[in-house]
Amino acid sequence: MGIGLPHRPWGMLTGVRPGKLMTPLLAQGMDDTQAMRYFERHYDVAPSRAALVVRTAHATLRAMDALGEKDVCLYVGIPFCPTRCAYCSFVSSSIERFSGLLEPYLDALVREIAHTGDLLRASGRTVRTLYIGGGTPTTLSAAQLRRLMEALRTHIDLTELVEYTVEGGRPDTLDAEKLETIASMGCGRMSINPQTMNDAVLARVGRRHTAAQTAAAYEAARAAGYDAVNMDLIAGLPGDDPASFADSLRQVLALAPENVTVHTLALKKGADLYAGRMELPSADDVAQMLAGAEASLRAAGYTPYYLYRQKYMSGSFENIGWCRPGTAGLYNIYMMEEMHSIVSLGGGAMTKINLPDGRLERFHNPKFPQQYLERIDDVLAQKDAAFRLL
């Protein structure tokens, strides 16, 4: 995609998951060209976007083949961050204000882990992927991370895991001790998310780290022995431009992570950027960033494996996960395509139960850490209700 193309690359599609429309077309026997043309004709989707969703739909079909009838995903949420980034709308509490909640939060979370482990055993379910996200899980100390991961290993059968991921996120929360601790507990995938490798842009969005710290965290992760590392970039941040974004991607590719996720900035009401006090790159600039990223990633041997959209995205584009062959993040596919039940623990977590008729039943944990602590007994009772549907 380049300058001059319409700023509605997804045509009439407004949903988060265009792959949920594409995957059935391929499963029913359409070839790639037929499926792309269908998207172009019926939904007015730009050819470049139809091609992307075809590729990610093939990854979805491969992931579906790996699922068993009793398989579930497990998500554990840590809704704390060192500071709040200007573009962030997720529920997370700054450690600068809420550090006193960390230990009580872990106490409650361990209760939910133990209770969920009992329910998993009783239901005969198998945990296939485990993702610890946030927030920024590595806001926790090495000792706190060990406590959390030991609780998971003690109370939940992880022997059938095919994928274990921790979202390290902010490089300023990562050090050798934490990375080695996480790896020693069986985690093979680490996400280190610079968002940009331009220090001036980092400062503008409230990321209190530098590009040099990102590179150091990556090298420390490699030394700790992770099988796969993901790195995130965001197209459309204030102060960025196509040349700077291309340079960020160049620096990331020089590190050679297995996965690179390219997000498009989405302006959400809960984010500081929503107030409009910072000038943002134009839709044409964002289009250039994404087109350049796609060309560079393909040239470096990466392929798209999952894709999703959000409201109020710059240029009405999308977020795409790219991977080297054989390194697709299964949890990302399962979560985004809602292919099977996802059991979620912690503040702000949402459990999704896939019902036999194809519908989803959702169970929301309280959003904020203090609410989660106050209502932990209700959280456990809600888990009982969710597992009655499994």
C-alpha positions as CSV (number, residue, x, y, z in Angstrom):
1,M,0.0,0.0,0.0
2,G,1.2,3.5,-0.7
3,I,0.2,7.1,-0.9
4,G,-2.9,7.8,-3.0
5,L,-4.8,4.6,-1.9
6,P,-8.1,5.3,-0.1
7,H,-8.0,5.6,3.6
8,R,-10.5,2.8,4.0
9,P,-8.3,-0.2,3.2
10,W,-10.8,-2.5,4.9
11,G,-13.7,-1.2,2.9
12,M,-17.0,-2.0,4.6
13,L,-15.5,-4.2,7.3
14,T,-15.6,-2.6,10.7
15,G,-15.0,-5.6,12.9
16,V,-11.9,-6.5,14.9
17,R,-11.4,-9.9,13.3
18,P,-11.6,-10.0,9.5
19,G,-10.0,-13.4,9.6
20,K,-13.2,-14.8,11.0
21,L,-14.8,-14.1,7.6
22,M,-11.8,-15.3,5.6
23,T,-11.0,-18.6,7.3
24,P,-14.4,-20.2,6.5
25,L,-13.9,-19.3,2.8
26,L,-10.6,-21.2,2.7
27,A,-12.0,-24.1,4.8
28,Q,-14.9,-24.5,2.3
29,G,-12.5,-25.0,-0.6
30,M,-11.8,-21.5,-2.1
31,D,-8.3,-21.0,-3.3
32,D,-6.3,-17.9,-2.3
33,T,-7.2,-16.0,-5.4
34,Q,-10.9,-16.7,-5.1
35,A,-11.0,-15.8,-1.5
36,M,-9.2,-12.5,-2.1
37,R,-11.5,-11.6,-4.9
38,Y,-14.5,-12.4,-2.7
39,F,-13.2,-9.9,-0.1
40,E,-12.6,-7.3,-2.7
41,R,-16.0,-7.6,-4.3
42,H,-18.2,-8.2,-1.3
43,Y,-16.5,-6.0,1.3
44,D,-14.6,-3.5,-0.9
45,V,-11.4,-4.5,0.8
46,A,-8.2,-3.2,-0.8
47,P,-6.3,-6.0,-2.6
48,S,-3.2,-5.5,-0.3
49,R,-5.4,-6.1,2.8
50,A,-7.2,-9.1,1.2
51,A,-3.8,-10.7,0.5
52,L,-2.7,-10.1,4.1
53,V,-5.8,-11.7,5.6
54,V,-5.5,-14.7,3.3
55,R,-2.0,-15.4,4.7
56,T,-3.1,-15.0,8.3
57,A,-6.1,-17.2,7.7
58,H,-3.8,-20.1,6.5
59,A,-2.0,-19.7,9.9
60,T,-5.3,-19.9,11.6
61,L,-6.2,-23.1,9.8
62,R,-2.9,-24.7,10.8
63,A,-3.4,-23.6,14.4
64,M,-6.9,-25.2,14.4
65,D,-5.4,-28.5,13.3
66,A,-3.2,-28.5,16.4
67,L,-6.2,-28.3,18.8
68,G,-7.7,-31.1,20.8
69,E,-11.3,-31.2,22.0
70,K,-10.4,-30.7,25.6
71,D,-7.7,-28.0,25.1
72,V,-7.8,-24.6,26.6
73,C,-5.6,-21.5,26.7
74,L,-4.6,-19.9,30.0
75,Y,-4.1,-16.2,30.5
76,V,-2.7,-14.5,33.6
77,G,-3.0,-10.7,33.9
78,I,-0.7,-8.4,35.8
79,P,-2.4,-5.0,35.6
80,F,0.6,-2.9,36.7
81,C,3.2,-0.8,34.8
82,P,6.2,1.3,35.8
83,T,4.4,4.4,34.3
84,R,1.5,4.9,31.9
85,C,2.3,5.3,28.2
86,A,0.6,8.2,26.5
87,Y,-1.1,5.9,23.9
88,C,-2.2,3.2,26.3
89,S,-5.9,2.6,27.1
90,F,-5.5,-0.7,28.9
91,V,-6.4,-1.0,32.6
92,S,-3.1,-0.9,34.4
93,S,-1.9,0.8,37.6
94,S,1.3,2.8,37.8
95,I,3.8,1.3,40.4
96,E,4.6,4.9,41.3
97,R,1.2,5.1,42.9
98,F,0.1,1.6,43.6
99,S,3.2,-0.4,44.6
100,G,1.6,-1.3,47.9
101,L,-1.0,-3.4,46.1
102,L,1.5,-5.8,44.5
103,E,1.9,-8.3,47.3
104,P,-1.9,-8.4,48.2
105,Y,-2.6,-8.7,44.5
106,L,-0.3,-11.7,44.2
107,D,-1.9,-13.3,47.3
108,A,-5.3,-13.0,45.7
109,L,-4.0,-14.2,42.3
110,V,-2.5,-17.3,43.8
111,R,-5.9,-18.1,45.3
112,E,-7.4,-17.8,41.9
113,I,-4.7,-20.0,40.4
114,A,-5.2,-22.7,43.0
115,H,-9.0,-22.7,42.5
116,T,-8.7,-22.7,38.7
117,G,-6.2,-25.7,38.9
118,D,-8.9,-27.7,40.8
119,L,-11.5,-26.8,38.2
120,L,-9.2,-27.8,35.3
121,R,-8.5,-31.2,36.8
122,A,-12.1,-31.9,37.6
123,S,-13.1,-30.9,34.0
124,G,-10.4,-32.9,32.3
125,R,-9.2,-29.9,30.4
126,T,-5.6,-29.6,29.0
127,V,-3.7,-26.3,29.1
128,R,-1.9,-26.0,25.8
129,T,-0.7,-22.4,25.8
130,L,0.0,-20.1,28.8
131,Y,0.4,-16.3,28.4
132,I,1.3,-13.9,31.2
133,G,0.4,-10.4,30.1
134,G,-0.7,-7.1,31.5
135,G,0.0,-4.3,32.1
136,T,3.7,-5.2,32.3
137,P,4.2,-8.5,34.2
138,T,7.9,-7.8,34.6
139,T,7.0,-4.9,36.8
140,L,7.1,-7.6,39.4
141,S,10.5,-8.4,41.0
142,A,12.4,-11.5,40.2
143,A,11.2,-13.0,43.5
144,Q,7.6,-12.1,42.8
145,L,7.8,-13.6,39.3
146,R,9.2,-16.8,40.8
147,R,6.3,-16.9,43.3
148,L,3.7,-16.4,40.6
149,M,5.2,-19.0,38.2
150,E,5.8,-21.5,41.0
151,A,2.1,-21.2,41.9
152,L,1.2,-21.9,38.3
153,R,3.5,-24.9,38.2
154,T,2.2,-26.3,41.5
155,H,-1.5,-25.9,41.0
156,I,-1.9,-26.4,37.2
157,D,-0.8,-29.2,35.1
158,L,1.6,-27.6,32.6
159,T,3.1,-30.9,31.2
160,E,1.1,-30.6,27.9
161,L,2.1,-27.0,27.2
162,V,3.2,-26.3,23.7
163,E,3.8,-22.6,24.3
164,Y,4.6,-20.5,27.4
165,T,4.9,-16.7,27.0
166,V,5.7,-13.8,29.3
167,E,5.1,-10.3,28.0
168,G,8.2,-8.5,29.2
169,G,7.0,-5.4,27.4
170,R,8.9,-2.5,28.8
171,P,12.7,-2.9,28.4
172,D,13.3,-0.8,31.5
173,T,11.6,-3.6,33.6
174,L,13.9,-6.3,32.3
175,D,17.3,-7.4,33.7
176,A,19.3,-10.6,33.6
177,E,18.0,-11.8,36.9
178,K,14.3,-11.5,35.9
179,L,14.9,-13.0,32.5
180,E,16.9,-15.9,33.9
181,T,14.2,-16.5,36.6
182,I,11.4,-16.6,34.0
183,A,13.3,-18.9,31.7
184,S,14.2,-21.2,34.6
185,M,10.4,-21.7,35.3
186,G,9.8,-23.1,31.9
187,C,8.9,-20.1,29.8
188,G,10.3,-20.2,26.3
189,R,8.8,-17.1,24.7
190,M,9.6,-13.5,25.7
191,S,8.1,-10.3,24.4
192,I,10.3,-7.2,24.5
193,N,8.5,-4.2,23.1
194,P,10.3,-1.1,22.1
195,Q,7.4,0.4,20.2
196,T,10.0,2.7,18.5
197,M,13.8,2.8,18.5
198,N,13.7,6.6,18.3
199,D,14.6,8.0,21.7
200,A,12.9,11.3,21.1
201,V,9.6,9.5,20.2
202,L,10.0,7.3,23.3
203,A,10.2,10.4,25.5
204,R,7.2,12.0,23.9
205,V,5.0,9.0,24.6
206,G,6.2,8.5,28.2
207,R,8.4,5.4,27.7
208,R,11.1,5.8,30.2
209,H,13.7,3.7,28.4
210,T,16.0,4.1,25.4
211,A,16.7,2.2,22.3
212,A,20.0,1.1,23.8
213,Q,18.1,-0.4,26.7
214,T,15.9,-2.3,24.3
215,A,19.0,-3.8,22.6
216,A,20.5,-4.7,26.0
217,A,17.3,-6.4,27.1
218,Y,17.2,-8.4,23.9
219,E,20.8,-9.6,24.3
220,A,20.1,-10.6,27.9
221,A,17.0,-12.6,26.8
222,R,19.1,-14.4,24.3
223,A,21.7,-15.2,27.0
224,A,18.9,-16.6,29.2
225,G,18.1,-19.0,26.4
226,Y,14.6,-18.1,25.1
227,D,13.4,-20.1,22.1
228,A,11.5,-17.1,20.7
229,V,11.5,-13.4,21.2
230,N,8.8,-11.0,20.0
231,M,9.3,-7.3,19.5
232,D,6.5,-4.7,19.0
233,L,6.5,-1.5,17.0
234,I,3.8,1.1,16.6
235,A,3.2,3.0,13.4
236,G,1.8,6.5,13.9
237,L,3.3,7.7,17.2
238,P,3.7,11.5,17.7
239,G,7.0,12.8,16.4
240,D,7.6,9.8,14.2
241,D,7.7,9.8,10.4
242,P,8.2,7.1,7.7
243,A,12.0,7.5,7.6
244,S,12.3,7.2,11.4
245,F,9.9,4.3,11.6
246,A,11.8,2.5,8.8
247,D,15.0,3.0,10.9
248,S,13.3,1.5,14.0
249,L,12.4,-1.5,12.0
250,R,15.9,-1.8,10.6
251,Q,17.3,-1.8,14.1
252,V,14.8,-4.4,15.3
253,L,15.5,-6.7,12.3
254,A,19.2,-6.4,12.9
255,L,18.5,-8.1,16.3
256,A,16.7,-11.0,14.4
257,P,13.8,-11.7,16.8
258,E,11.5,-14.6,15.8
259,N,8.4,-12.4,15.8
260,V,7.8,-8.8,15.0
261,T,4.4,-7.3,15.7
262,V,3.6,-4.1,13.8
263,H,0.7,-2.1,15.4
264,T,-1.1,0.9,14.1
265,L,-1.7,3.6,16.6
266,A,-5.3,3.5,17.9
267,L,-6.6,6.6,19.7
268,K,-8.7,5.4,22.7
269,K,-10.6,7.5,25.2
270,G,-8.6,6.1,28.1
271,A,-5.3,7.2,26.6
272,D,-3.6,10.6,27.1
273,L,-3.1,11.0,23.4
274,Y,-6.9,11.0,22.9
275,A,-7.0,14.6,24.1
276,G,-5.2,15.6,20.9
277,R,-2.5,17.7,22.4
278,M,0.2,16.1,20.2
279,E,0.4,16.2,16.4
280,L,0.3,12.8,14.9
281,P,1.6,11.5,11.5
282,S,-1.0,11.7,8.7
283,A,-2.8,8.7,7.3
284,D,-0.5,8.9,4.2
285,D,2.5,8.8,6.5
286,V,1.1,5.8,8.3
287,A,0.4,4.1,5.0
288,Q,4.1,4.6,4.0
289,M,5.2,3.2,7.4
290,L,3.1,0.0,7.0
291,A,4.0,-0.5,3.4
292,G,7.7,-0.2,4.1
293,A,7.4,-2.5,7.1
294,E,5.7,-5.2,5.0
295,A,8.3,-5.0,2.3
296,S,11.2,-5.1,4.8
297,L,9.7,-8.0,6.8
298,R,8.9,-10.1,3.8
299,A,12.5,-9.5,2.4
300,A,13.8,-10.6,5.8
301,G,11.9,-13.9,5.7
302,Y,8.9,-13.1,7.9
303,T,5.3,-13.9,7.1
304,P,2.1,-12.6,8.6
305,Y,0.4,-15.0,11.0
306,Y,-2.3,-13.0,12.9
307,L,-4.1,-9.8,12.3
308,Y,-6.7,-7.7,14.1
309,R,-8.2,-4.3,14.0
310,Q,-9.3,-1.7,16.6
311,K,-11.5,1.3,16.5
312,Y,-10.0,4.8,15.8
313,M,-6.8,3.4,14.2
314,S,-4.7,5.8,12.2
315,G,-5.6,5.4,8.5
316,S,-8.1,2.7,9.5
317,F,-5.4,0.0,9.1
318,E,-4.6,-2.9,11.4
319,N,-2.1,-4.7,13.7
320,I,-0.2,-7.6,12.2
321,G,2.0,-10.2,13.8
322,W,4.9,-11.4,11.6
323,C,7.0,-14.5,12.3
324,R,9.9,-16.5,11.0
325,P,8.8,-20.0,9.7
326,G,7.7,-22.3,12.5
327,T,7.6,-19.6,15.2
328,A,4.0,-18.3,15.1
329,G,2.6,-17.4,18.5
330,L,-0.3,-19.8,19.0
331,Y,-1.9,-18.0,21.9
332,N,-2.2,-14.9,19.7
333,I,-4.0,-16.8,17.0
334,Y,-6.3,-18.7,19.5
335,M,-7.1,-15.5,21.4
336,M,-7.8,-13.3,18.4
337,E,-9.7,-15.8,16.3
338,E,-11.7,-17.1,19.4
339,M,-11.1,-20.7,18.3
340,H,-11.4,-22.4,21.7
341,S,-12.0,-21.5,25.4
342,I,-9.5,-19.2,27.1
343,V,-9.4,-19.3,30.9
344,S,-8.2,-15.9,32.2
345,L,-7.0,-15.0,35.7
346,G,-6.2,-11.7,37.4
347,G,-7.5,-8.2,37.4
348,G,-9.1,-7.1,34.2
349,A,-9.0,-10.7,32.7
350,M,-11.8,-12.0,30.6
351,T,-12.6,-15.7,30.4
352,K,-14.2,-16.8,27.1
353,I,-16.0,-20.1,27.0
354,N,-16.8,-21.5,23.5
355,L,-20.2,-23.1,23.6
356,P,-21.2,-26.1,21.5
357,D,-23.5,-23.9,19.3
358,G,-20.6,-21.6,18.4
359,R,-21.5,-18.8,20.7
360,L,-19.1,-17.3,23.3
361,E,-19.9,-16.8,26.9
362,R,-17.7,-14.1,28.5
363,F,-16.8,-13.8,32.2
364,H,-15.1,-10.5,33.3
365,N,-12.9,-10.2,36.4
366,P,-13.0,-6.8,38.1
367,K,-10.9,-4.3,36.1
368,F,-8.8,-2.6,38.8
369,P,-6.5,-4.3,41.3
370,Q,-8.3,-2.9,44.3
371,Q,-11.6,-4.1,43.1
372,Y,-10.1,-7.5,42.3
373,L,-8.8,-7.8,45.9
374,E,-12.1,-6.8,47.4
375,R,-14.1,-9.2,45.2
376,I,-11.8,-12.2,45.0
377,D,-14.5,-14.5,46.5
378,D,-16.9,-13.4,43.7
379,V,-14.1,-14.1,41.2
380,L,-13.8,-17.6,42.4
381,A,-17.5,-18.2,42.3
382,Q,-17.6,-16.8,38.7
383,K,-14.9,-19.3,37.7
384,D,-17.2,-22.1,39.0
385,A,-20.0,-20.8,36.8
386,A,-17.6,-20.6,33.8
387,F,-16.4,-24.2,34.2
388,R,-20.0,-25.4,34.4
389,L,-20.2,-24.5,30.8
390,L,-17.0,-26.3,29.7
